[in-house]
Amino acid sequence: MSQQPKVSVIIPVYNTEPYLRQCLDSVTQQTMREIEIILVDDGSTDASLSILREYEEKDGRVTVLTQPNINAGAARNNGLKQAKGEYLSFLDADDFFAPDMLEKAYLKAKEQNAQICVFHCDSYNDESGEYEENRAVFDENLPAATSFSGTEVKNGLFHTFVGWAWDKLFLREFITENGIRFQEQHTTNDLYFTYFALAKAARITVIEEVLAHHRIHVKASLEATRAKSWDCFYKALLALKNGLTDAGLFRTYERDFVNYTLKFSLWNLWTISWPIREKVYYLLKLIWFDELSATGRDRDYFYSEEEYTQFQKVMNEPYLDEDPYLLKERAGAAERRIADQENRIADQERRLADQENRIADQERRIADQENHIAQQNNRIAELENRVGEKEHQLLKVTSSLSFKIGRALTWLPRKARGALRRLKKLGQKQ
């Protein structure tokens, strides 16, 4: 590519064969053509690398890099070293994107001279095939200005944006000048990169339009393997704290950082499986919360009453597998199951009522038919009575003396008429 690409698209790939073509088609078919696409295979063991080579062969904008299996953070850093674009886009290989995503994000970034452009996304449920809302930007916290710094965000920078990189466009010069790199760990490897960049940026802009589709409920995704990388969230938060401190920004973002640390740590604690959960519980209690500056704060320092209550339980009570937080979740799940059962029972009752109505209609039709048959039987009886009366009258006539005399007097004429008819038939035959 002779001219500088407008955007360098960097995609780490590891065993995403079932989704890879949809992802790559959504990138190579972008309305913006002046892009370079850097695909970094992280030691895939399926056919992913063959698919990458196929796209490299047919599209001159595609470059394939390979590395032994390390992690997605290392793959992104590898791609970042090769990038030449004015802006950077870091995408995931199991997601897919609106065809004008890069064009709209680039034009908005150029218009606002932005260092970071954030756009909206939704979730694509891989099990149901349905799109679901995904609040990755809390627009109500944004300043009125179309370009702003992280310090101007209301209610906290870390509570307004989500710490992933794929719904954002980054000015490459801004990233390289500040030496911002991804953490090379198995999960949560983009939290530090994203939040530190947002905290450092003087010019952030937002597009209030869904341009990316994040695939969820993927069995082989990194999100499904957190138990194997259970401390990555802590390492990411600690790296962010240290990065902010070194840049002289920690005091500026301290309260929001502490509240986000509490929120994110509790989420990781209660969504990881036992026995790792117990281990994380005591590390948070004894070491991590203190290292992340969450301890020694008054109640008013925290945004959420519920999160503060859970924080106090962790700090002051021994681990219980039947924790009230989990019991609340289970009670909610039980209530949802009961509501589902009640809905099913209501549906069955409605179907039963419909069946009863249909049976009642059939019984009414049968009763109408029986009434009709009874009426016909009555008319038949009436006709039979009338026939009987006529037959009786006829019997009386034929039994009378006058009828017998009349029959005797008319015997000869009737015989003569019969003879004449026979003679006529005989003459016609001759």
Residue pairs with C-beta under 8 A, 6 or more apart in sequence:
1 34
1 36
1 60
1 61
3 34
4 84
4 85
4 86
5 34
5 35
5 36
5 61
5 84
5 85
5 86
6 32
6 34
6 35
6 85
6 86
6 87
6 102
6 106
7 32
7 34
7 35
7 36
7 85
7 86
7 87
7 88
7 89
7 102
7 106
7 169
8 35
8 36
8 38
8 79
8 83
8 84
8 85
8 87
8 88
8 89
8 172
9 27
9 35
9 36
9 37
9 38
9 85
9 89
9 91
9 102
10 38
10 40
10 76
10 79
10 80
10 83
10 88
10 89
10 90
10 91
11 23
11 24
11 27
11 37
11 38
11 39
11 40
11 79
11 90
11 91
11 92
11 93
12 40
12 42
12 72
12 75
12 76
12 79
12 92
12 93
13 20
13 39
13 40
13 41
13 42
13 44
13 48
13 49
13 52
13 75
13 93
14 41
14 42
14 43
14 44
14 48
14 69
14 72
14 75
14 93
15 44
15 45
15 46
15 48
15 220
16 23
16 44
16 48
16 93
16 94
17 44
17 46
17 47
17 48
17 51
19 93
19 94
19 96
19 215
19 218
20 48
20 51
20 52
20 93
20 94
21 51
22 96
23 91
23 92
23 93
23 94
23 95
23 96
23 97
24 37
24 39
24 51
24 52
24 55
25 96
26 96
26 97
26 98
26 99
27 35
27 37
27 91
27 97
28 37
28 55
28 59
28 61
28 62
29 99
30 97
30 99
30 100
30 101
30 102
30 103
31 99
31 100
31 102
31 103
32 100
32 102
32 103
32 106
35 61
35 85
35 102
36 61
36 63
36 83
36 84
36 85
37 55
37 59
37 61
37 62
37 63
38 63
38 65
38 79
38 82
38 83
39 52
39 55
39 56
39 62
39 63
39 64
39 65
40 64
40 65
40 66
40 67
40 75
40 76
40 78
40 79
41 48
41 49
41 52
41 64
41 65
41 66
41 67
41 75
42 67
42 69
42 70
42 71
42 72
42 74
42 75
43 66
43 67
43 68
43 69
43 70
44 69
48 93
49 64
49 66
52 62
52 64
53 64
55 62
55 64
56 62
56 63
56 64
63 82
65 78
65 79
65 82
67 74
67 75
67 78
70 184
71 184
71 185
71 186
71 189
72 92
72 182
72 189
72 190
72 222
73 182
73 183
73 184
73 185
73 189
73 190
74 182
74 184
76 90
76 165
76 182
76 189
76 190
76 193
77 181
77 182
77 184
80 88
80 175
80 181
80 182
83 172
85 172
86 171
86 172
86 173
87 105
87 106
87 109
87 117
87 169
87 170
87 171
87 172
88 169
88 170
88 171
88 172
88 175
89 102
89 105
89 166
89 169
89 170
90 165
90 166
90 168
90 170
90 190
91 97
91 166
91 212
92 166
92 214
94 215
94 218
94 221
95 124
95 166
95 212
95 213
95 214
95 215
96 124
96 212
96 213
96 215
97 211
97 212
97 213
98 210
98 211
98 212
98 213
100 211
101 119
101 211
101 212
102 169
104 119
104 207
104 209
104 211
105 117
105 119
105 169
105 207
105 211
106 117
106 169
108 114
108 117
108 205
108 207
109 116
109 117
109 169
109 171
109 205
111 205
112 146
112 147
112 203
112 205
113 147
113 203
114 147
114 171
114 203
114 204
114 205
115 170
115 171
115 174
115 197
115 201
115 202
115 203
115 204
116 168
116 169
116 170
116 171
116 174
116 197
116 198
116 201
116 203
116 204
116 205
117 168
117 169
117 204
117 205
117 206
117 207
118 137
118 161
118 167
118 168
118 204
118 205
118 206
118 207
119 167
119 168
119 169
119 206
119 207
119 209
119 210
119 211
119 212
120 136
120 137
120 167
120 207
120 208
120 209
120 210
120 211
120 212
121 134
121 136
121 166
121 167
121 210
121 211
121 212
121 213
121 214
122 131
122 132
122 133
122 134
122 210
122 212
122 213
122 214
123 131
123 132
123 133
123 134
123 213
123 214
123 215
123 216
124 130
124 131
124 132
124 213
124 214
124 215
124 216
125 131
125 132
125 216
125 217
126 215
126 216
126 217
126 218
127 217
131 213
132 216
134 214
136 161
136 162
136 164
136 167
137 160
137 161
137 162
137 167
137 206
137 208
138 155
138 159
138 160
138 161
139 206
139 208
140 154
141 153
141 154
141 155
141 156
141 159
141 160
142 148
142 153
142 154
142 160
142 206
143 152
143 153
143 154
145 152
146 205
147 203
147 204
147 205
148 203
148 204
148 205
149 201
149 202
149 203
149 204
150 157
150 198
150 199
150 200
150 201
150 204
150 253
151 157
151 252
151 253
153 160
154 160
155 303
156 253
156 255
156 256
156 259
156 260
156 303
157 195
157 198
157 199
157 253
157 256
158 195
158 253
158 256
158 257
158 259
158 260
159 256
159 259
159 260
159 263
159 303
161 194
161 195
161 198
162 194
163 190
163 191
163 194
163 195
163 236
164 190
164 191
164 194
165 182
165 190
165 193
165 194
166 212
166 214
167 211
167 212
167 214
168 194
170 197
174 197
174 200
174 201
175 197
178 197
178 200
180 193
180 196
180 197
180 200
181 193
182 189
182 190
182 192
182 193
183 189
183 190
183 191
183 192
183 193
183 235
183 236
183 239
185 229
185 232
185 235
185 236
186 222
186 225
186 228
186 229
186 232
187 222
187 223
187 225
187 226
187 229
187 232
187 233
188 229
188 232
188 233
188 235
188 236
189 232
189 236
191 233
191 236
191 237
191 240
192 236
192 239
192 240
192 243
195 240
196 240
196 243
196 244
196 247
198 204
199 244
199 247
199 249
199 252
199 253
200 247
200 249
215 221
216 223
218 224
226 232
226 268
226 271
226 272
227 272
227 273
227 276
230 268
230 272
230 276
230 279
230 280
231 280
231 283
233 264
233 265
233 268
234 265
234 283
234 288
234 292
237 261
237 264
237 265
237 292
238 291
238 292
240 257
241 250
241 257
241 261
241 292
241 293
244 250
244 252
244 253
244 257
250 257
254 293
255 301
257 293
258 292
258 293
258 294
258 297
258 301
258 302
259 302
259 303
259 304
259 307
261 289
261 292
261 293
261 294
262 294
262 302
262 304
262 307
262 308
262 311
263 304
263 307
265 284
265 288
265 289
265 292
265 294
266 307
266 310
266 311
266 314
266 325
268 280
269 277
269 280
269 281
269 284
269 314
270 277
270 323
270 325
270 326
270 329
272 280
274 321
278 319
278 321
281 314
281 319
282 319
284 314
285 314
285 315
289 295
289 311
289 314
289 315
294 311
295 315
299 308
302 308
302 311
310 325
313 323
313 324
313 325
397 403
